[in-house]
Amino acid sequence: MLLAGQLASRPVYQSRGRCITLSKSLMLASQIGLVRCAAVLVDSSLFFDSIDLLSGKLLHDRRWSKRPPITPARVWKSHERGRQFNTRCTSSFQNYALEESNGAVSHSVSSHEHSLQEELENIRIKLSDYRPGQYRTLCPWCEGGSTREKSLSVRISNDGLNAVFQCHRGKCGAVGFKELFDSESKGINVTTKNSHVISASVKSDIREKVAARDQHKTPAPCFTADHLGLTPLSQEVVSYFQNRCITQDTLKRNGIMQVVKSSNQVAVAFPFKRDGKIVNCKYRGTQKRFWQEKGGEKVLYGLDDIKNVKDIIIVEGEIDKLSMEEAGFLNCVSVPDGAPPKASPDENLPPIQEDKKYGYLWTCKDYFEKVTRIVLATDSDEPGLALAEELARRLGRERCWRVKWPKGKEALRAVVEKSELYPIRGLFPFSNFYKEIDDYYHLRLGDERGVSTGWLGLDEFYRVVPGELTIITGVPNSGKSEWIDALMCNLNSSKSWTFALCSMENKVREHARKLLEKHLKKPFFDAPYSNSVPRMTREDLEGGKKWLNDNFFLIRCEDNELPSMDWVLKLAKAAVLRHGIRGLVIDPYNELDHQRPSNQTETEYVSQILTKVKRFAQHHDCHVWFVAHPKQLQTWRGQAPNLYDISGSAHFINKCDNGLVIHRNRDSDAGPLDEVKVLVRKVRNKTAGTIGDATLTYDRVTGTYLDVEQI
């Protein structure tokens, strides 16, 4: 047969840089017989040879002008290429020839793709490809929100004639259906929730159209006991189940049978039923080998047992489901594929179309709509806990309970009836804290009502409670830092507390001097302030240095940058874990780095950092003293400031547990100049103090404070 015609545009076979293409004449020739067809060869010198595939004889020679002589080697080389080409393209030739013989214009799947592409682009849906398959792209209606998320899922059918799309962003929810009939675009287009809501009938119509098309293309397999070759259980298998306390009546009710495979090996068959019909079957062979029927529907095992119930038990395996039935619970199902090795770290659920591992939950979702209590009775090992976590995420933690597997039917029934609520992070019942409440009532911890400050006159108003935040303020040079140092020395002496110090205004050597003077009650130097009191000896200094090293830990920035609050709390947490500190001093607030976002006010920022400080104190049972300077007082006349005078925000008094003002007398007419008042202006915990004023006397020689009554 002599072949002629233009070369088709689509290459169908490529080898070593040379491309073999189809011509329309070749497709027509395929109707008569592919054996007599020719392969059209295009080589690097643009010679076209039409070769009879049966004999290898040159049938048609077309060349612009010069051509090299036709040698047997060249002919057979072309013949071999043609033979390989013929083998690869037989089915394609026949399909094309059938269309040509019917007088229709040759339309391949690509022509449908092109038409569907136009229809989708008309509604602004653009894909990277328009062949059959599943795609994710930017939703044209919500444009993925602020994150530009590719939230629109598009599925193109295998024949390229329809597309179903849905946006998985909750604020959008666009859903629709595009279908081609007789080269005309028909179907349903639904935009977003903000435009108009898709009706139930439209949703049903879409589902029915897609299901009908899929069912027509790939009909669901029909499973019956005879079709699967299932036979009644042998006595040996029945005995196996009886050893596991599963009776023959339970096996019969659940339709448990067996099948004999190659080598006369018996496998137990667990039929999966929906509305009484077998839709899948799972087999358990020797050595715990499992497999399922190809093409079976993924559903929960025992699905018919949970129809129209409000309480459901979910277990990890089919035998676990039978054990639950023996314990008296018929409302039990098993997952079909066992447990995963570990839970997914991603808290966000994948779209339903992509959640294939747990697709059986979406297939059976109608059974869970009215359920109010779901007991997750998975194993206590890592895979079992992972399965419980994945199920709870999809079914709703708020209606999930959990149990641990015991031994014996009666014990099993007891733990199911006493199952615990599945935990939701951040939501707790009071029963979780009963022990702590009892310890608080019986004063077993020792510090429930606070620790003595070391000054009896102050204890009446303020005691140090672990886990609380105390804000301290006062005008400059009023002795705020000196008083905190004295308080720490008292707590170390009476309770052996240790501390972390983030004191940016003090040099290390000067801070060490102040603490040692208070601890040893001797001046550090022979200086005018010592008032002729002998300074501490070298032995005193060496012992004091060891005391400092054992009880105080410094948080200091080693470069020129100012530390942030997060940086301070991170090191304070390390000090808790490594050294067991019970107190943290941050002195003062304005020495920290406070770079806040441009869209955040100072009030919001202060609230945020104080929340972090309080959370640290509560989680680590550590008291925090936070020194904050008052704002500049334009008309200050020597009076004590109040907590609302703190520079920055009223949240300093709103957020703290305790608010103290340290005020030093500067007027000799008003009283002794060594008199210091501790003004307690806020106490949240009434068991630890109340609002009031305490007066202390400051010893300038040793830096210590004394009760007025002690003088």
C-alpha positions in Angstrom: 0.0 0.0 0.0 1.3 3.4 -0.9 1.0 5.9 1.9 0.8 9.6 1.6 -0.4 12.5 3.7 0.7 15.2 6.0 2.4 14.2 9.3 0.4 14.5 12.4 1.4 17.0 14.9 1.8 14.7 17.9 4.9 12.4 18.3 4.0 8.9 19.5 7.4 7.3 19.6 10.9 8.8 20.0 14.3 7.0 19.9 17.8 8.5 19.9 16.6 11.9 18.9 14.5 10.7 15.9 10.8 11.1 16.0 8.2 8.7 14.4 4.8 10.4 13.9 1.4 9.4 12.5 -0.3 10.6 9.4 -4.0 10.5 8.7 -3.3 8.3 5.7 -1.7 5.8 8.1 -4.8 5.9 10.3 -7.0 5.2 7.3 -4.8 2.3 6.3 -5.1 0.8 9.7 -8.8 -0.1 8.8 -7.5 -2.5 6.1 -4.8 -4.1 8.2 -1.9 -2.9 10.3 0.4 -5.6 8.8 0.4 -3.6 5.5 0.9 -0.2 7.2 4.0 1.9 6.9 6.1 3.6 9.5 6.9 7.2 8.6 10.5 7.8 9.6 12.0 11.2 10.0 15.8 11.1 10.3 18.3 13.9 10.8 18.5 14.5 7.0 14.7 14.8 6.6 14.3 11.7 4.4 10.8 10.1 4.5 10.6 6.4 3.9 7.4 4.4 3.7 8.2 0.8 4.4 6.0 -2.3 4.0 6.1 -3.8 7.5 5.7 -7.3 6.3 8.4 -7.5 3.6 10.5 -4.5 4.4 10.1 -3.3 0.8 10.3 0.5 0.1 6.8 1.5 -1.0 7.0 5.2 -1.3 9.9 7.5 -1.7 9.5 11.2 -1.2 12.5 13.5 -1.2 13.0 17.2 -1.9 16.0 16.5 -4.3 19.1 14.6 -3.5 18.8 11.3 -1.6 21.4 8.7 -0.8 21.1 5.3 -2.5 18.7 2.9 -0.9 20.7 0.0 0.5 19.4 -3.3 2.0 20.8 -2.3 5.3 18.9 1.0 5.2 15.7 -0.8 4.2 15.9 -3.4 7.0 16.9 -0.7 9.5 13.7 1.1 8.6 11.8 -2.2 8.7 13.0 -2.9 12.3 12.0 0.5 13.4 8.6 0.1 11.8 8.0 -3.3 13.4 8.7 -1.8 16.9 6.5 1.1 16.1 3.7 -1.2 14.9 3.8 -3.2 18.1 3.6 -0.1 20.3 0.8 1.7 18.4 -1.6 -1.0 17.3 -4.4 -0.1 19.7 -4.0 3.6 19.0 -4.3 3.1 15.2 -7.5 1.1 15.6 -9.1 3.7 17.7 -8.3 6.5 15.3 -9.4 4.3 12.3 -12.7 3.6 13.9 -13.4 7.3 14.2 -12.4 8.0 10.6 -14.5 5.2 9.3 -17.6 6.7 11.0 -17.0 9.9 9.1 -16.3 11.9 12.2 -13.5 14.3 12.6 -10.7 12.7 14.7 -11.2 13.7 18.3 -8.8 12.4 20.8 -8.9 12.9 24.6 -6.9 16.0 24.0 -9.7 17.7 22.1 -11.9 17.2 25.2 -9.2 18.5 27.3 -9.0 21.6 25.2 -12.8 22.1 25.4 -12.9 21.5 29.1 -9.9 23.9 29.6 -11.9 26.6 27.8 -14.9 26.1 30.0 -12.9 26.1 33.2 -10.9 29.1 32.2 -14.2 30.9 31.5 -14.9 30.7 35.2 -11.3 31.6 36.0 -10.2 28.1 37.1 -6.6 27.7 35.8 -4.8 24.4 36.1 -1.3 23.2 35.3 -2.7 20.4 33.2 -6.2 19.4 32.0 -5.7 15.7 31.7 -7.8 13.3 34.0 -6.7 13.5 37.6 -6.8 15.5 40.8 -5.4 19.1 41.0 -5.0 21.9 43.6 -5.1 25.5 42.5 -5.9 29.0 43.6 -9.6 29.6 44.1 -10.8 32.4 41.8 -13.5 33.5 44.2 -11.6 33.8 47.5 -8.1 33.8 46.0 -6.8 31.7 48.9 -7.3 34.4 51.5 -4.3 36.4 52.8 -2.0 33.4 52.5 -2.8 32.8 48.9 -3.5 29.1 49.7 -4.2 26.8 46.9 -7.5 25.7 48.4 -9.5 24.8 45.3 -9.6 21.0 44.6 -10.5 20.1 41.1 -11.1 16.5 39.8 -11.2 15.8 36.1 -12.9 12.5 35.2 -11.1 9.7 33.3 -12.8 10.5 30.0 -12.0 14.2 30.3 -15.7 15.2 30.0 -16.4 16.7 33.4 -14.8 18.4 36.3 -15.9 18.7 39.9 -14.4 21.5 42.1 -14.6 22.6 45.7 -12.8 25.2 47.8 -11.8 23.9 51.2 -11.5 27.4 52.9 -14.3 27.7 55.4 -15.0 31.3 54.6 -15.5 30.5 50.9 -16.8 26.9 50.3 -17.1 27.4 46.5 -18.4 24.2 44.9 -19.4 23.3 41.4 -19.6 20.9 38.4 -18.7 21.3 34.8 -19.7 18.7 32.2 -19.4 18.5 28.3 -22.3 17.0 26.3 -22.3 17.0 22.5 -19.4 19.6 22.5 -21.6 22.0 24.5 -20.9 23.1 28.0 -23.6 22.1 30.4 -23.6 21.7 34.1 -23.9 23.5 37.4 -21.8 26.4 38.5 -21.9 27.4 42.2 -19.7 30.2 43.5 -19.0 31.1 47.1 -21.1 31.1 50.3 -21.1 34.9 50.2 -22.8 34.8 46.7 -25.5 32.2 47.1 -25.7 28.9 49.0 -25.8 25.7 47.1 -29.0 23.9 47.7 -29.2 20.3 48.9 -30.8 19.2 45.7 -28.0 20.7 43.6 -25.4 18.9 45.8 -27.3 15.7 45.4 -27.5 16.2 41.7 -23.7 16.7 41.5 -23.0 13.6 43.6 -25.4 11.5 41.5 -23.9 12.6 38.2 -20.4 11.9 39.3 -21.4 8.6 41.0 -23.4 7.5 37.9 -20.5 8.2 35.6 -17.9 6.5 37.8 -20.3 3.5 38.3 -20.8 3.2 34.6 -17.0 3.2 34.0 -15.9 1.0 36.9 -18.9 -1.0 38.3 -18.5 -2.0 41.9 -17.6 -5.7 42.3 -20.3 -7.9 43.6 -19.3 -10.0 46.7 -21.1 -13.0 48.0 -20.0 -15.9 50.1 -20.1 -18.2 47.1 -18.3 -15.7 44.9 -15.5 -15.4 47.5 -15.3 -19.1 48.1 -16.1 -18.9 51.8 -16.9 -22.0 53.7 -18.1 -22.6 57.3 -15.4 -22.5 60.1 -13.6 -25.7 60.9 -13.6 -27.0 64.4 -9.9 -26.1 64.7 -10.7 -22.4 63.9 -13.7 -22.4 66.3 -11.5 -23.7 69.1 -9.0 -20.9 68.4 -11.7 -18.4 69.0 -13.1 -20.2 72.0 -9.6 -19.9 73.6 -10.0 -16.2 73.2 -13.4 -16.3 74.9 -15.4 -15.8 71.7 -18.3 -18.1 71.3 -19.7 -19.8 68.2 -22.9 -17.8 68.5 -20.9 -14.5 68.1 -19.0 -16.0 65.2 -22.2 -16.9 63.5 -23.9 -13.6 64.1 -21.0 -11.7 62.5 -20.8 -14.1 59.6 -17.2 -15.3 60.3 -16.1 -17.9 57.8 -12.9 -19.3 56.3 -11.3 -19.7 52.9 -8.7 -22.3 51.8 -5.9 -20.8 49.9 -2.9 -22.4 48.1 -1.0 -25.1 49.9 -4.2 -25.9 51.8 -3.7 -23.0 54.1 -6.8 -21.8 55.9 -7.5 -18.1 56.4 -10.2 -16.6 58.6 -12.6 -14.4 56.6 -14.2 -11.3 58.2 -17.0 -10.0 55.8 -17.5 -6.3 55.8 -21.2 -5.6 55.4 -23.4 -2.5 54.7 -27.1 -3.0 54.9 -26.7 -6.7 55.1 -24.7 -7.0 51.9 -21.0 -7.9 51.7 -19.0 -4.9 50.3 -15.5 -6.2 51.3 -13.8 -9.1 53.0 -10.7 -9.1 55.1 -8.6 -12.2 55.7 -6.3 -13.3 58.5 -3.8 -16.0 57.5 -1.0 -17.6 59.4 1.5 -15.4 61.3 -1.0 -12.5 61.4 -0.9 -11.9 57.7 -3.8 -9.7 56.6 -5.2 -8.9 53.1 -8.5 -7.6 51.7 -10.4 -8.1 48.5 -9.3 -6.0 45.6 -11.9 -3.3 44.7 -13.7 -3.7 48.1 -15.3 -0.8 49.7 -13.4 0.8 52.6 -15.9 0.8 55.5 -15.8 0.1 59.3 -16.1 -3.5 60.3 -19.5 -4.2 61.9 -21.1 -1.1 60.3 -24.6 -2.4 60.5 -24.3 -2.7 64.3 -24.0 1.1 64.8 -27.0 2.2 62.7 -29.2 4.6 64.6 -27.2 4.5 67.9 -25.9 7.4 70.0 -23.0 5.6 71.6 -20.3 3.9 69.5 -17.2 2.0 70.4 -14.3 1.9 68.0 -11.6 -0.7 68.3 -8.4 -1.5 66.5 -9.1 -5.0 65.0 -11.9 -7.4 64.0 -11.2 -9.8 66.9 -11.4 -6.8 69.3 -14.9 -6.1 68.0 -15.9 -9.7 68.6 -14.5 -9.5 72.2 -16.6 -6.4 72.8 -19.7 -8.3 71.7 -18.9 -11.0 74.2 -18.7 -8.3 76.9 -22.2 -7.2 76.0 -21.5 -4.3 73.6 -23.0 -4.7 70.2 -22.5 -1.0 69.2 -18.9 -1.6 68.3 -17.0 -1.3 65.0 -13.4 -1.9 64.0 -11.2 0.2 61.7 -10.3 -1.8 58.5 -6.6 -1.1 58.3 -5.3 -1.3 61.8 -3.2 1.5 63.5 -0.6 3.8 62.0 3.0 3.7 63.4 2.6 7.3 64.8 0.2 10.2 64.7 0.6 13.0 62.1 2.4 16.1 63.5 0.1 18.3 61.4 -2.9 19.4 63.4 -4.7 20.6 60.3 -6.8 17.9 58.7 -6.2 17.2 55.0 -9.1 17.7 52.6 -11.5 14.8 52.4 -10.3 13.8 48.9 -6.7 13.5 50.1 -7.4 11.8 53.5 -7.2 8.3 51.9 -5.7 6.6 55.0 -8.9 7.4 57.0 -11.3 7.5 54.0 -13.5 4.9 55.7 -14.5 7.6 58.3 -15.8 9.8 55.5 -17.5 6.9 53.7 -19.3 6.1 56.9 -19.8 9.7 58.2 -23.6 9.4 58.0 -23.4 6.9 60.9 -21.7 9.4 63.1 -24.0 12.4 62.6 -26.2 11.8 65.6 -23.6 10.1 67.8 -22.9 11.9 71.1 -20.4 9.5 72.7 -17.5 7.7 70.9 -15.4 5.3 73.0 -11.9 4.8 71.5 -10.8 1.4 72.8 -7.5 1.2 71.0 -4.3 -0.5 72.3 -2.1 1.3 74.8 1.1 1.0 72.6 2.3 3.9 70.4 0.4 2.8 67.3 -2.8 2.4 69.3 -2.5 5.8 70.9 -1.7 7.3 67.5 -4.9 5.7 66.0 -6.9 7.2 68.9 -5.4 10.6 68.2 -6.2 10.5 64.5 -9.8 9.3 65.1 -10.4 11.9 67.8 -9.2 14.7 65.4 -11.6 13.6 62.7 -14.6 12.7 64.9 -14.3 15.5 67.4 -12.5 15.3 70.7 -15.4 16.8 72.6 -17.5 13.6 72.1 -14.6 11.0 72.5 -13.8 8.8 75.5 -10.9 6.5 75.8 -10.2 3.1 77.5 -7.3 0.8 78.1 -7.6 -2.9 77.3 -7.8 -5.2 80.3 -8.0 -9.0 80.5 -11.2 -10.9 80.9 -14.8 -10.1 79.8 -16.0 -8.7 83.1 -13.0 -6.4 83.4 -13.5 -5.3 79.8 -17.1 -4.4 80.5 -16.1 -2.5 83.6 -13.5 -0.3 81.9 -15.8 0.5 78.9 -18.5 1.6 81.4 -16.0 3.7 83.3 -14.2 5.1 80.2 -12.6 8.6 80.5 -13.3 11.6 78.4 -10.7 11.9 75.6 -8.5 14.8 76.6 -8.8 18.1 74.8 -5.6 20.2 75.1 -6.3 23.1 77.5 -9.6 21.8 78.7 -9.6 20.0 82.1 -12.2 18.7 84.6 -11.6 19.5 88.3 -11.0 15.8 89.0 -7.6 16.2 87.4 -6.6 18.5 90.3 -8.2 16.7 93.3 -4.8 15.7 94.7 -3.6 19.3 94.5 -6.7 20.6 96.1 -6.4 18.0 99.0 -2.7 19.0 99.5 -3.8 22.7 99.6 -6.5 21.9 102.2 -4.2 19.9 104.5 -1.2 22.4 104.0 1.0 19.5 102.9 3.1 21.7 100.6 4.1 24.1 103.4 4.0 27.3 101.5 0.3 27.5 100.6 -0.3 30.7 102.7 3.0 32.2 101.7 6.5 32.4 103.2 7.5 34.9 105.8 9.4 37.9 104.5 11.5 37.9 107.7 9.8 41.1 109.0 6.9 40.5 111.3 5.4 43.9 110.7 5.3 43.3 106.9 4.0 39.6 107.1 0.7 41.0 108.3 0.2 42.5 104.8 2.5 40.6 102.4 3.9 37.1 102.4 5.8 35.5 99.5 3.7 32.8 97.7 5.5 30.6 95.2 4.2 31.0 91.6 3.0 34.6 92.0 4.2 37.9 90.4 5.0 40.9 92.6 5.4 44.3 90.9 7.6 46.8 92.9 7.8 50.5 92.2 9.1 53.7 93.8 10.8 56.9 93.0 14.5 56.8 92.1 16.9 56.2 95.1 14.1 55.0 97.3 15.9 51.6 97.9 13.8 49.2 95.8 16.8 47.1 94.8 18.3 47.2 98.3 15.0 46.0 99.8 14.7 43.1 97.3 18.2 42.0 98.1 17.4 42.0 101.8 14.2 40.0 101.2 16.2 37.4 99.2 18.7 37.1 102.1 15.9 36.6 104.6 14.2 33.9 102.4 17.5 32.1 101.8 18.2 32.1 105.6 14.8 30.8 106.6 13.8 28.6 103.7 17.0 28.0 101.8 15.6 29.5 98.6 17.9 30.1 95.7 17.4 32.9 93.1 18.2 34.0 89.5 19.1 37.7 89.2 18.5 39.8 86.1 19.7 43.1 87.4 20.9 45.3 84.6 21.5 48.4 86.7 24.1 46.8 89.0 27.6 45.8 88.3 28.3 42.3 89.4 31.0 43.3 91.9 28.7 46.0 93.4 25.7 43.6 93.6 28.0 41.0 95.3 29.0 43.6 97.8 25.5 44.5 98.7 24.4 40.8 99.2 27.5 39.9 101.2 27.0 42.9 103.6 23.4 41.8 104.2 24.4 38.2 104.7 27.5 38.8 106.9 26.1 42.0 108.5 29.5 43.6 108.1 30.6 46.4 105.8 32.6 45.4 102.7 35.1 48.3 103.0 36.6 50.6 105.6 34.8 53.6 104.3 32.9 56.6 105.8 29.6 54.7 105.4 30.9 51.9 107.7 30.7 54.2 110.7 33.9 52.6 112.2 32.4 49.1 112.1 35.2 46.6 111.2 35.0 45.4 107.6 34.5 41.7 106.8 37.7 39.6 107.0 39.3 37.6 104.2 37.8 34.4 105.7 34.4 36.1 105.8 34.9 37.0 102.1 35.8 33.5 101.0 32.9 32.0 102.9 30.6 34.6 101.5 31.8 34.0 97.9 30.8 30.3 98.3 27.4 31.3 99.6 26.9 33.6 96.6 27.9 30.9 94.2 25.6 28.3 95.8 22.5 30.5 96.1 22.4 33.2 93.3 22.7 32.8 89.6 23.2 35.7 87.2 21.3 36.4 84.0 23.4 38.9 82.1 23.8 39.8 78.4 27.4 39.2 77.2 27.3 41.6 74.3 26.1 45.2 73.7 22.5 44.2 72.9 19.7 44.6 75.4 18.0 41.4 76.4 14.4 40.7 75.6 11.8 39.3 78.0 11.7 36.0 76.1 15.5 35.7 76.4 15.3 36.3 80.2 12.5 33.8 80.7 14.4 31.2 78.6 17.5 31.4 80.9 15.3 31.6 84.0 13.7 28.3 82.9 17.1 26.8 82.5 18.0 28.0 86.0 14.9 26.3 87.4 15.7 23.0 85.8 19.5 23.1 86.5 19.7 24.8 89.9 16.2 24.6 91.3 15.7 28.4 91.8 12.6 29.5 93.7 12.8 33.2 92.9 13.5 35.4 89.9 14.3 39.1 90.1 13.9 41.3 87.0 15.3 44.8 87.8 14.2 47.0 86.2 11.7 46.8 83.4 13.0 49.7 81.3 16.4 48.1 80.9 15.0 45.3 78.7 14.7 45.5 75.0 11.0 46.4 74.1 10.8 46.4 70.3 7.2 45.7 69.6 5.4 45.3 66.3 4.2 48.5 64.7 0.6 47.5 64.9 0.8 46.8 68.6 0.2 49.4 71.3 2.3 49.7 74.4 -0.7 48.6 76.5 -1.1 45.5 74.4 2.6 44.8 74.6 2.8 45.2 78.4 -0.2 42.9 78.8 1.5 40.2 76.6 4.9 40.2 78.4 3.2 40.2 81.9 1.2 37.2 80.8 4.4 35.4 79.8 6.0 36.2 83.2 2.9 35.0 85.1 2.8 31.8 83.1 6.5 31.2 83.9 5.9 31.8 87.6 2.9 29.4 87.8 4.4 26.6 85.7 7.7 26.6 87.6 6.3 27.4 91.1 8.7 30.3 91.2 8.0 33.8 92.6 8.9 36.7 90.4 9.8 40.2 91.5 9.5 42.7 88.7 10.8 46.3 89.3 9.1 49.0 87.3 10.0 52.7 87.6 7.2 55.3 87.8 6.7 57.8 85.1 8.3 61.2 85.5 6.4 63.1 88.2 6.3 66.7 87.1 5.0 68.1 90.4 6.5 65.6 92.8 6.8 66.9 96.4 8.2 63.9 98.2 5.0 61.8 98.5 4.9 58.1 97.6 3.7 57.2 94.1 1.0 54.7 93.4 0.9 51.7 91.1 -1.0 53.6 88.4 2.0 55.9 88.2 4.2 53.1 86.7 5.4 54.2 83.2 3.9 52.2 80.4 0.5 50.8 81.2 -2.1 50.3 83.8 -1.7 46.5 83.1 1.2 46.5 85.6 -1.3 46.7 88.4 -4.1 44.8 86.6 -1.9 41.8 85.8 0.2 41.4 89.0 -0.7 39.3 92.0 0.9 41.7 94.4 1.8 45.4 94.1 4.3 47.1 96.4 5.6 50.7 96.7 9.0 51.2 98.4 9.1 54.7 99.8 12.0 56.3 101.7 11.5 59.3 104.0 13.5 62.3 102.8 12.1 64.9 105.2 13.6 65.0 108.7 10.6 66.9 109.9 8.4 64.0 108.9 10.4 61.4 110.7 13.8 59.6 110.8 15.7 59.6 107.5 16.4 55.9 107.8 12.7 55.1 107.8 11.5 53.1 104.8 7.8 52.3 104.2 6.6 49.2 102.3 3.2 50.2 101.0 1.2 47.1 100.0 -1.3 48.3 97.4 -2.5 45.1 95.9 -2.8 41.5 97.2 -4.8 39.1 95.0 -4.5 36.1 97.4 -6.3 37.1 100.6 -4.8 34.1 102.4 -1.3 35.7 102.0 -2.0 39.3 102.9 -4.0 42.5 102.6 -3.6 46.1 101.7 -1.7 48.1 104.3 1.6 49.9 105.3 4.6 48.5 107.0 7.5 50.5 108.4 11.1 49.3 108.4 14.4 50.9 109.4 17.4 50.9 107.0 20.9 50.2 108.4 23.2 52.0 106.1 26.3 50.2 107.4 25.2 46.6 106.5 22.3 47.4 104.1 19.9 45.4 106.2 16.3 46.3 107.2 14.8 45.9 110.7 11.2 46.0 112.0 10.5 49.1 114.0 9.5 46.9 116.9 12.9 45.2 116.8 14.8 48.4 117.4 
